[in-house]
């Protein structure tokens, strides 16, 4: 299967969910090119931006697991080629 490059945006609305998010990101570290996390203390949330390079199945599996974590929102954008 062909690899794609993309960006995944994650908003963690409850810091108690951060451990689960970090474990999932660790499990999929082989497709992560870069990561930037910003704690937005005034709002009590964290925003994480991930650059990925993997197959649609790998990226979809990672975002699917992240989306199931309580108080976590996930959006992604992938290249077409």
Buried (B, 14 or more C-beta within 10 A) or exposed (E): EEBBBBBBBBBBEEEEBBEBBEEBBEEBEEBBEEBEBEBEEEEEBBBBEBBBBBEEEBBEBBBEBBEEBEBBBBEBEBEEE
